Amino acid sequence: MKKNQKIWIISYMNPFSRYRRGMEVFTVNLYRSFKNTLDIEVLFPTKTKIIRVIKIPLLNKINPNFFQIYIPIRNENFWIYLLDIKASLLGLFFYKKVIVGNHGFTRLNFITFLIFLIAKFLIKMRSIDYRIHCINNYQRIFFTKILGFPENRVFLIRNPVFSKEYLKPIRSKEFVVLFLGALNKQKGVDILIDTIKKLSDKPEIKWIIAGLIEKKFLKEIASLKKLKHVKYLGYVSEKKKRKLFQISSVFVLPSRFESQSIAVSEALISGVPVIVSNIYVFREIVGKNSIFGVCLNKNNSDNLSKEIINHYRKFLENPEEYYSRRIKIMKEARKIFDIKKFKRDFLRMLEDV
């Protein structure tokens, strides 16, 4: 990477808000990773101490939360990192040195395919210097094998985690099942609720649920809270989240689709085995390393209940072996997701092609 190069991260959401999703978490981690070594700046339409705010009066009237951050930057030393599909398509009309991010690319459908066909046309027509950042192998295959982008322009770099900030597992006499994330249908909260109901006769299995909840699931979660072995904490701070991982025996996430679940990465680097749905992004991590946990054959409450019971039995039969496995998970996962690996891969992506 050339000296004095600048990276502008284009985000149409507030990555420093209290309630973060995957794209916001990535933006924060990217900024933290390079703020002392590269000239890096985040653009979005909310004033904070460290964020540059760009306002264009005419565009503000159209949509102040999206369009106002797109400004023509005509400088060969500027890399523009466009976070997702929407940002990329619009950004390719403005910028000449672009990193196409794919944090919102969860499923391939006709609209997604059409958007990236247009993106490919714009890149060629405007002679854009570009890199494509994929966060799972499914995306990389889509761009190289289906759309025909050169492999030296497409990079698989997983979302990073600052491993050193996460806590070492502790030995616990209780078996704790943790669900942490948005409580909505995408994350499989309906499957989670059914599973808790099916295991309601096993109070020895403790449940901790954390995250923002959609209104339509409020009543069911409220009814579960009446069970003494179920706790719903709502949204939790980063510090509290790390403590929850530290004490948890297993992490569950029966998602219907994901681009890359940062919560799963955080669970693994905390040494928590995971039980996840059998979707591509989980198969390529969990499915290829059985020590990490299990991908459900079918994403339903019957299979989730079965796997939780299996983990509970192993926990009871040999707690020392179960703890040793957690330590091994922690060490292996940090090789994959740690911020040091991310920084090396990201800088390599920016080298001349």
C-alpha positions as CSV (number, residue, x, y, z in Angstrom):
1,M,0.0,0.0,0.0
2,K,1.4,3.4,-1.0
3,K,2.3,5.9,1.7
4,N,-0.3,8.5,2.7
5,Q,-3.1,6.5,1.1
6,K,-6.5,7.2,2.6
7,I,-9.4,4.9,3.1
8,W,-12.9,6.3,3.4
9,I,-15.5,3.8,4.8
10,I,-18.9,4.6,3.4
11,S,-21.7,3.6,5.8
12,Y,-25.3,4.6,5.6
13,M,-25.9,3.5,9.2
14,N,-24.4,4.8,12.5
15,P,-21.7,2.3,13.3
16,F,-21.1,3.9,16.7
17,S,-24.7,3.6,17.9
18,R,-25.4,1.6,20.9
19,Y,-27.3,-1.1,19.0
20,R,-24.9,-2.6,16.5
21,R,-25.5,-5.1,13.7
22,G,-22.8,-7.0,11.7
23,M,-22.0,-4.1,9.4
24,E,-21.7,-1.6,12.2
25,V,-19.4,-4.0,14.2
26,F,-17.2,-4.5,11.1
27,T,-16.9,-0.7,10.6
28,V,-15.8,-0.2,14.2
29,N,-13.3,-3.0,14.0
30,L,-11.9,-1.8,10.7
31,Y,-11.5,1.7,12.1
32,R,-9.9,0.4,15.3
33,S,-7.6,-1.9,13.4
34,F,-5.9,0.8,11.2
35,K,-6.6,4.2,12.8
36,N,-3.0,4.4,14.1
37,T,-1.3,3.0,11.0
38,L,-3.4,4.2,8.0
39,D,-5.2,7.4,7.2
40,I,-8.7,6.0,7.7
41,E,-12.0,7.8,8.1
42,V,-15.7,6.8,8.3
43,L,-18.4,8.8,6.6
44,F,-22.0,8.7,7.7
45,P,-24.6,11.3,8.5
46,T,-24.4,11.5,12.3
47,K,-22.1,13.8,14.2
48,T,-19.6,12.3,16.6
49,K,-16.1,13.2,17.7
50,I,-14.3,11.0,15.3
51,I,-16.6,10.8,12.3
52,R,-16.5,13.1,9.3
53,V,-20.0,14.3,8.3
54,I,-20.6,15.3,4.7
55,K,-23.8,17.1,3.8
56,I,-25.2,17.9,0.3
57,P,-28.4,20.0,0.6
58,L,-30.1,18.7,-2.5
59,L,-29.5,15.1,-1.6
60,N,-30.5,15.7,2.0
61,K,-34.0,16.3,0.9
62,I,-34.2,12.9,-0.8
63,N,-32.9,10.7,2.0
64,P,-30.6,12.3,4.6
65,N,-29.7,8.9,6.0
66,F,-28.4,7.4,2.8
67,F,-27.5,9.7,-0.1
68,Q,-25.8,12.6,1.7
69,I,-22.7,10.5,2.3
70,Y,-21.9,10.0,-1.3
71,I,-19.5,12.6,-2.5
72,P,-17.2,12.6,-5.5
73,I,-13.6,12.0,-4.3
74,R,-11.2,12.5,-7.2
75,N,-7.9,11.4,-5.7
76,E,-5.8,8.4,-6.8
77,N,-4.6,7.8,-3.2
78,F,-8.1,7.4,-1.8
79,W,-9.6,3.9,-1.4
80,I,-13.4,4.0,-0.9
81,Y,-14.7,1.0,1.1
82,L,-18.4,0.5,0.2
83,L,-20.0,-1.7,2.9
84,D,-22.7,-3.6,1.1
85,I,-24.7,-4.1,-2.1
86,K,-26.6,-0.8,-1.9
87,A,-23.6,1.2,-1.0
88,S,-21.5,-0.5,-3.8
89,L,-24.0,0.1,-6.6
90,L,-24.4,3.8,-6.0
91,G,-20.7,4.3,-5.1
92,L,-19.5,2.9,-8.4
93,F,-21.1,5.9,-10.1
94,F,-18.9,8.3,-8.1
95,Y,-15.6,6.7,-7.2
96,K,-12.6,5.4,-9.2
97,K,-10.8,3.3,-6.5
98,V,-13.2,1.1,-4.8
99,I,-13.4,-1.8,-2.3
100,V,-16.7,-3.6,-2.8
101,G,-17.8,-5.0,0.6
102,N,-20.4,-7.7,0.9
103,H,-21.7,-7.4,4.5
104,G,-25.3,-7.3,3.4
105,F,-25.0,-10.1,0.9
106,T,-26.7,-13.0,2.7
107,R,-28.6,-14.8,-0.1
108,L,-28.4,-15.0,-3.9
109,N,-31.6,-14.0,-5.7
110,F,-32.5,-12.4,-8.9
111,I,-32.2,-8.8,-7.5
112,T,-28.8,-9.5,-6.0
113,F,-27.6,-11.1,-9.3
114,L,-28.8,-8.1,-11.3
115,I,-27.2,-5.6,-9.0
116,F,-23.8,-7.2,-9.3
117,L,-24.2,-7.5,-13.1
118,I,-24.7,-3.8,-13.2
119,A,-21.7,-3.3,-10.9
120,K,-19.5,-5.4,-13.2
121,F,-20.6,-3.2,-16.1
122,L,-19.9,0.0,-14.2
123,I,-16.4,-1.2,-13.2
124,K,-15.5,-2.0,-16.8
125,M,-17.1,1.1,-18.3
126,R,-15.5,3.5,-15.8
127,S,-12.2,1.7,-15.6
128,I,-12.4,1.5,-11.9
129,D,-9.5,0.2,-9.8
130,Y,-11.4,-2.3,-7.6
131,R,-11.1,-5.0,-5.0
132,I,-14.0,-7.3,-3.9
133,H,-14.0,-8.2,-0.2
134,C,-15.9,-11.4,0.6
135,I,-16.6,-12.5,4.1
136,N,-17.4,-16.1,3.3
137,N,-16.4,-18.6,0.6
138,Y,-19.9,-18.7,-0.9
139,Q,-19.5,-15.0,-1.9
140,R,-16.0,-15.6,-3.4
141,I,-17.3,-18.5,-5.5
142,F,-20.2,-16.3,-6.7
143,F,-17.9,-13.5,-7.9
144,T,-15.2,-15.7,-9.5
145,K,-17.1,-18.7,-10.9
146,I,-20.5,-17.2,-11.7
147,L,-19.8,-13.5,-12.5
148,G,-16.3,-14.2,-13.8
149,F,-14.3,-11.6,-11.9
150,P,-10.5,-12.4,-11.8
151,E,-9.4,-14.3,-8.7
152,N,-6.7,-11.8,-8.0
153,R,-9.4,-9.1,-7.5
154,V,-11.6,-11.2,-5.1
155,F,-10.5,-11.7,-1.5
156,L,-11.9,-13.9,1.3
157,I,-11.3,-12.0,4.6
158,R,-13.5,-12.9,7.5
159,N,-14.9,-10.3,9.9
160,P,-12.3,-9.8,12.7
161,V,-12.6,-10.1,16.5
162,F,-10.2,-8.5,19.0
163,S,-9.5,-11.8,20.7
164,K,-7.5,-10.4,23.5
165,E,-10.5,-8.5,24.8
166,Y,-12.5,-11.8,25.3
167,L,-12.3,-13.9,28.4
168,K,-10.9,-17.3,29.0
169,P,-13.6,-19.9,29.7
170,I,-14.3,-20.7,33.4
171,R,-15.3,-24.1,34.9
172,S,-19.0,-24.1,35.8
173,K,-21.2,-26.6,37.6
174,E,-24.2,-25.3,35.7
175,F,-25.0,-26.1,32.1
176,V,-25.8,-22.8,30.4
177,V,-27.3,-22.4,26.9
178,L,-26.7,-19.0,25.4
179,F,-28.6,-17.3,22.6
180,L,-27.2,-13.8,21.7
181,G,-28.4,-11.8,18.8
182,A,-31.5,-10.1,17.3
183,L,-34.6,-12.0,18.3
184,N,-36.2,-12.2,14.9
185,K,-37.3,-14.8,12.4
186,Q,-34.0,-14.6,10.5
187,K,-32.1,-15.7,13.6
188,G,-34.6,-18.5,14.2
189,V,-36.1,-17.1,17.4
190,D,-39.3,-19.1,16.7
191,I,-37.2,-22.3,16.7
192,L,-35.4,-21.2,19.9
193,I,-38.8,-20.6,21.6
194,D,-40.1,-24.0,20.6
195,T,-36.9,-25.6,21.8
196,I,-37.1,-24.0,25.2
197,K,-40.7,-25.2,25.6
198,K,-39.8,-28.8,24.6
199,L,-37.0,-28.8,27.2
200,S,-39.1,-27.0,29.9
201,D,-39.1,-30.2,32.0
202,K,-35.3,-30.0,32.4
203,P,-34.7,-27.1,34.7
204,E,-31.1,-28.3,35.1
205,I,-30.5,-26.8,31.7
206,K,-30.2,-23.0,32.2
207,W,-31.0,-20.6,29.4
208,I,-29.7,-17.1,28.8
209,I,-31.2,-15.0,26.0
210,A,-29.8,-11.6,25.1
211,G,-30.6,-9.2,22.3
212,L,-33.2,-6.8,20.9
213,I,-36.5,-8.5,20.2
214,E,-39.2,-8.0,17.5
215,K,-42.6,-7.0,18.9
216,K,-44.4,-10.1,17.7
217,F,-42.2,-12.3,19.9
218,L,-42.6,-10.2,23.0
219,K,-45.4,-12.2,24.5
220,E,-43.7,-15.6,24.0
221,I,-40.4,-14.5,25.5
222,A,-42.4,-12.9,28.4
223,S,-44.0,-16.3,29.1
224,L,-40.7,-18.1,29.0
225,K,-39.3,-15.6,31.6
226,K,-41.7,-17.2,34.1
227,L,-39.6,-20.3,34.0
228,K,-36.9,-20.0,36.7
229,H,-34.2,-21.5,34.5
230,V,-34.8,-19.0,31.7
231,K,-33.4,-15.5,31.7
232,Y,-34.0,-12.8,29.1
233,L,-31.6,-9.9,29.5
234,G,-32.5,-7.7,26.5
235,Y,-29.7,-5.8,24.9
236,V,-26.4,-6.2,26.8
237,S,-23.2,-4.2,26.8
238,E,-19.9,-5.5,25.2
239,K,-18.5,-6.1,28.7
240,K,-21.6,-8.1,29.8
241,K,-21.6,-10.1,26.5
242,R,-18.0,-11.3,27.1
243,K,-18.9,-12.4,30.6
244,L,-21.9,-14.4,29.2
245,F,-19.6,-16.2,26.7
246,Q,-17.2,-17.0,29.5
247,I,-19.8,-18.8,31.6
248,S,-21.8,-20.5,28.8
249,S,-21.6,-24.2,28.0
250,V,-23.0,-24.0,24.5
251,F,-24.1,-21.2,22.1
252,V,-27.1,-21.7,19.8
253,L,-28.0,-19.8,16.7
254,P,-30.6,-21.5,14.3
255,S,-30.4,-18.8,11.7
256,R,-32.2,-19.1,8.4
257,F,-29.5,-17.0,6.6
258,E,-26.3,-15.1,7.4
259,S,-23.4,-13.5,5.7
260,Q,-21.1,-14.2,8.7
261,S,-22.4,-14.2,12.2
262,I,-20.0,-12.2,14.4
263,A,-21.7,-13.7,17.5
264,V,-20.7,-17.2,16.4
265,S,-17.1,-16.0,15.9
266,E,-17.2,-14.4,19.3
267,A,-18.5,-17.5,20.9
268,L,-15.8,-19.7,19.4
269,I,-12.9,-17.4,20.3
270,S,-14.4,-17.4,23.9
271,G,-14.2,-21.2,23.8
272,V,-18.0,-21.9,23.5
273,P,-19.1,-24.8,21.3
274,V,-21.9,-23.9,19.0
275,I,-25.0,-25.5,17.6
276,V,-26.0,-23.7,14.4
277,S,-28.2,-24.2,11.4
278,N,-27.0,-26.0,8.3
279,I,-26.4,-23.0,6.1
280,Y,-23.3,-22.4,3.9
281,V,-21.6,-19.9,6.1
282,F,-21.8,-22.2,9.1
283,R,-20.9,-25.4,7.2
284,E,-17.6,-23.9,6.0
285,I,-16.5,-23.1,9.6
286,V,-18.3,-25.5,11.9
287,G,-18.9,-28.2,9.4
288,K,-15.2,-28.5,8.6
289,N,-14.0,-28.4,12.2
290,S,-16.2,-30.7,14.3
291,I,-14.5,-29.6,17.5
292,F,-16.3,-26.2,17.1
293,G,-19.8,-27.8,17.4
294,V,-22.6,-29.0,15.2
295,C,-24.6,-27.9,12.1
296,L,-28.2,-29.1,12.5
297,N,-29.2,-31.6,9.8
298,K,-32.6,-29.9,9.7
299,N,-33.2,-26.5,11.2
300,N,-36.0,-27.2,13.6
301,S,-36.7,-27.4,17.4
302,D,-36.5,-31.3,17.4
303,N,-33.0,-31.4,16.2
304,L,-31.9,-28.4,18.3
305,S,-33.3,-30.0,21.4
306,K,-31.5,-33.3,20.6
307,E,-28.1,-31.6,20.1
308,I,-28.5,-29.6,23.3
309,I,-29.2,-32.8,25.2
310,N,-26.2,-34.4,23.6
311,H,-23.9,-31.6,24.8
312,Y,-25.5,-31.7,28.2
313,R,-24.8,-35.4,28.6
314,K,-21.1,-34.9,27.6
315,F,-20.9,-32.0,30.1
316,L,-22.2,-34.3,32.9
317,E,-20.2,-37.4,31.9
318,N,-16.8,-35.7,31.8
319,P,-16.8,-32.0,32.9
320,E,-13.0,-31.9,32.7
321,E,-12.9,-33.1,29.2
322,Y,-15.7,-30.7,28.2
323,Y,-13.7,-27.8,29.7
324,S,-10.5,-29.0,27.8
325,R,-12.5,-28.9,24.6
326,R,-13.5,-25.3,25.3
327,I,-9.9,-24.3,25.7
328,K,-9.0,-26.1,22.4
329,I,-11.9,-24.3,20.6
330,M,-10.7,-21.0,21.9
331,K,-7.2,-21.5,20.6
332,E,-8.2,-22.8,17.2
333,A,-10.8,-20.1,16.6
334,R,-8.4,-17.3,17.4
335,K,-6.2,-18.5,14.5
336,I,-9.1,-17.9,12.1
337,F,-10.8,-14.8,13.4
338,D,-8.2,-12.8,15.3
339,I,-7.6,-9.2,14.3
340,K,-4.0,-9.8,13.5
341,K,-4.9,-12.2,10.7
342,F,-7.5,-9.7,9.4
343,K,-5.0,-6.9,9.3
344,R,-2.5,-8.9,7.3
345,D,-5.1,-10.1,4.8
346,F,-6.6,-6.6,4.4
347,L,-3.3,-4.9,3.7
348,R,-2.5,-7.7,1.2
349,M,-5.8,-6.9,-0.6
350,L,-4.7,-3.3,-1.1
351,E,-1.4,-4.2,-2.8
352,D,-1.0,-3.5,-6.5
353,V,-2.6,-6.1,-8.8
